């Protein structure tokens, strides 16, 4: 049984990653800051300042998605740099993260709307 995910009509807090790189050593700071917020609300994480991401950073995004889903909220990422968007595509997370590239600009959609596996 899965937890219900909140409706899109619920308020969503937009939070900046405030990191230049989402890499090992930096990822736990982000998770520690964002995870408690996911218990009470939907979150859109702006990755505009993030120019690099590694496996630890990807794991952090998936951890935040899982935390949101368990709490019945949504977790959305937005504004990834072209390099981050490319890496997410290369590792096959575009379906899970539901991000799309349109008009030459990267946009990430709601992670909570991932297709059934």
C-alpha positions in Angstrom: 0.0 0.0 0.0 1.3 3.4 -0.8 0.8 6.7 1.0 -1.3 9.2 -0.7 0.6 12.1 -2.2 -0.7 15.6 -1.5 -2.7 17.4 -4.2 -1.0 20.1 -6.3 -3.4 22.6 -4.7 -1.6 22.4 -1.4 0.9 25.2 -0.8 4.5 24.4 -1.9 7.5 26.0 -0.4 10.3 26.9 -2.8 13.7 26.2 -1.3 17.1 27.0 -2.8 19.7 24.3 -2.6 22.3 27.0 -1.7 25.1 24.8 -2.9 27.5 25.0 -5.8 27.9 21.3 -5.9 25.6 18.5 -4.7 28.5 16.0 -4.0 29.7 13.7 -1.3 30.3 15.7 1.9 27.6 18.3 0.9 24.6 16.1 0.4 23.9 15.4 4.1 23.7 19.1 4.9 21.0 19.4 2.2 19.1 16.3 3.4 19.2 17.5 7.0 17.9 20.9 6.1 15.1 19.8 3.7 13.9 16.5 5.2 12.1 18.1 8.2 10.3 20.5 5.9 8.9 17.6 3.9 7.0 16.3 7.0 4.7 19.3 6.8 4.6 20.6 3.3 5.3 20.1 -0.4 8.8 21.3 -1.4 10.2 22.6 -4.7 14.0 22.5 -4.6 15.7 25.0 -6.8 18.9 23.5 -8.2 19.9 26.7 -10.0 23.1 27.2 -8.0 24.2 23.5 -8.3 26.7 23.1 -11.1 27.9 19.6 -10.2 26.2 16.5 -8.9 27.6 13.0 -8.1 26.2 9.7 -6.9 25.9 11.0 -3.3 23.9 14.0 -4.6 21.6 11.8 -6.6 21.1 9.6 -3.6 20.2 12.7 -1.6 17.5 13.7 -4.1 16.1 10.2 -4.0 16.2 10.2 -0.1 14.2 13.5 -0.2 11.7 12.0 -2.6 11.2 9.0 -0.4 10.8 11.1 2.7 8.2 13.3 1.0 6.3 10.3 -0.4 6.2 8.6 3.1 4.9 11.9 4.6 2.2 12.2 1.9 3.8 15.3 0.3 5.4 16.0 -3.0 9.0 16.8 -3.8 9.8 18.7 -7.0 13.2 19.8 -8.4 13.4 22.8 -10.7 16.0 24.8 -12.6 18.8 22.3 -12.9 21.9 23.4 -14.8 22.4 21.8 -18.2 25.2 19.7 -16.7 23.1 18.4 -13.8 20.2 17.7 -16.2 22.5 15.8 -18.4 23.8 13.7 -15.6 20.2 12.9 -14.4 19.4 11.7 -17.9 22.6 9.7 -18.2 21.9 7.7 -15.0 18.3 7.1 -16.1 16.5 9.2 -13.5 14.5 11.4 -15.9 11.5 9.0 -15.5 11.8 9.0 -11.7 12.5 12.7 -11.4 10.0 13.5 -14.2 12.2 16.2 -15.5 11.8 17.5 -19.0 13.9 19.7 -21.2 11.8 22.1 -23.2 12.8 25.1 -25.3 16.5 24.6 -24.6 15.9 25.1 -20.9 15.8 22.4 -18.2 12.7 22.0 -16.1 12.0 19.4 -13.5 8.5 18.3 -12.8 7.0 16.7 -9.7 9.0 13.7 -8.5 5.7 12.5 -7.0 4.3 11.9 -10.4 6.8 9.2 -11.3 5.5 6.4 -13.5 4.6 3.1 -12.0 7.4 0.6 -12.2 
